[in-house]
Amino acid sequence: MKNTALTSTHESLGAKMVPFAGYNMPVQYEGVNIEHETVRQAVGVFDVSHMGEFLIEGEHALDLIQKVSSNDASKLTIGKAQYSCLPNDNGGIVDDLIIYKIKEDTYLLVVNASNIEKDWNWIQSKNDAGATMRNLSEDYSLLAIQGPKAIEAMQSITSHDLSAIKFYNFVVGDFAGIDNVIISATGYTGSGGFEIYCKNSEVKQIWDNVFKAGADYGIKPIGLAARDTLRLEMGYCLYGNDIDDTTSPIEAGLGWITKFTKEFTNSEALKAEKERGAERKLIAFELDGRGIPRQGYDIVDGNRNKIGHVTSGTMSPSLGKGIGLGYVPTVFTDINSKINIQIRKNAVPATVIKLPFYKG
């Protein structure tokens, strides 16, 4: 089991530690609902240093990225980031990721922790033009400072105007006494804030200074359990749950990051799927009755015939009701359509809704 550079810090704070993607990670500190509310109302800090970072460089860097990713990375300028996915050859998704343009011919790809080796091998297998690839995953840490008070709380520890960094933009500069830190206006919570990329040797100093700066703003450490409830309230896909090697970006509602203005892995088949319409789609639903939908539960019609399955589900801390995502045939995907979630012996009525669940 791997540790992050902050594992001992989490343990000293009383975090409940669990194995996650091969790492020893904090799942919660005070409790999921308290931590969830902290991020929605104030500011919280996640250690997500288990994520993977690949540097792609050289004159063929963009060519490689364009070949393996679904979005159009040629639109990126220095200081901008882009959400994308890596399609496989069979209509599914190798992983989803964020692509950062650091400078001309230099890109940072941030991938899911559980897929680091798989993604690296996949991209390398497509690198016939000879772009330079470096796997930085073991050397870098990542903190997500999230919540509506993040800008105000963190402004005292950087010379950069945090309020001027637009969503999915970033700067490289000083932060918490460390130079050459990536300060990125990205996140997985829907409540604003930043993601901070730094070297493992620097992250403890940054963590300590972040908590000093945020002391008057109610800052707290946040575990992975609240990260999951926060992202689900926004309807953000989680790899391994809502998207995987068998789900296409068209089915998953990721057509907006699938650009057919260029050729990429399996683009012809995905374009054909988009034109004819996917046979099933990922929906968002709220329970009309009591219960908590869980991953793997059956979605059934009015006659209790199975029509799909729940990919992610929880009791929403913000809404106080059961919410979830799942795949069903396209005929059931219209907003306000009625479905049922099979929770043990009960078929609990649910309504298909438009994302996000949490409107802010």
HELIX and SHEET records of a PDB file:
HELIX    1   1 THR A    7  SER A   12  1                                   6    
HELIX    2   2 VAL A   32  GLN A   41  1                                  10    
HELIX    3   3 ALA A   61  VAL A   68  1                                   8    
HELIX    4   4 ALA A   73  LYS A   75  5                                   3    
HELIX    5   5 ALA A  113  ASN A  115  5                                   3    
HELIX    6   6 ILE A  116  SER A  125  1                                  10    
HELIX    7   7 ALA A  150  MET A  154  1                                   5    
HELIX    8   8 GLN A  155  ILE A  157  5                                   3    
HELIX    9   9 LEU A  162  ALA A  164  5                                   3    
HELIX   10  10 ASN A  200  GLU A  202  5                                   3    
HELIX   11  11 VAL A  203  ALA A  213  1                                  11    
HELIX   12  12 ALA A  215  TYR A  217  5                                   3    
HELIX   13  13 LEU A  224  MET A  234  1                                  11    
HELIX   14  14 GLY A  255  ILE A  257  5                                   3    
HELIX   15  15 SER A  267  ARG A  276  1                                  10    
HELIX   16  16 THR A  330  PHE A  332  5                                   3    
SHEET    1   A 2 LYS A  16  PHE A  20  0                                        
SHEET    2   A 2 TYR A  23  GLN A  28 -1                                        
SHEET    1   B 6 PHE A 170  PHE A 175  0                                        
SHEET    2   B 6 ILE A 178  SER A 184 -1                                        
SHEET    3   B 6 GLY A 193  LYS A 199 -1                                        
SHEET    4   B 6 TYR A 140  GLN A 146 -1                                        
SHEET    5   B 6 GLY A  44  ASP A  47 -1                                        
SHEET    6   B 6 LYS A 220  PRO A 221  1                                        
SHEET    1   C 5 ALA A  81  PRO A  87  0                                        
SHEET    2   C 5 ILE A  93  LYS A 103 -1                                        
SHEET    3   C 5 THR A 106  VAL A 111 -1                                        
SHEET    4   C 5 GLY A  52  GLU A  57 -1                                        
SHEET    5   C 5 THR A 132  ASN A 135 -1                                        
SHEET    1   D 7 ARG A 280  LEU A 287  0                                        
SHEET    2   D 7 GLY A 322  PRO A 329 -1                                        
SHEET    3   D 7 LYS A 306  MET A 315 -1                                        
SHEET    4   D 7 ASP A 298  VAL A 300 -1                                        
SHEET    5   D 7 LYS A 338  ILE A 343 -1                                        
SHEET    6   D 7 ASN A 346  ILE A 353 -1                                        
SHEET    7   D 7 ARG A 280  LEU A 287 -1                                        
END                                                                             
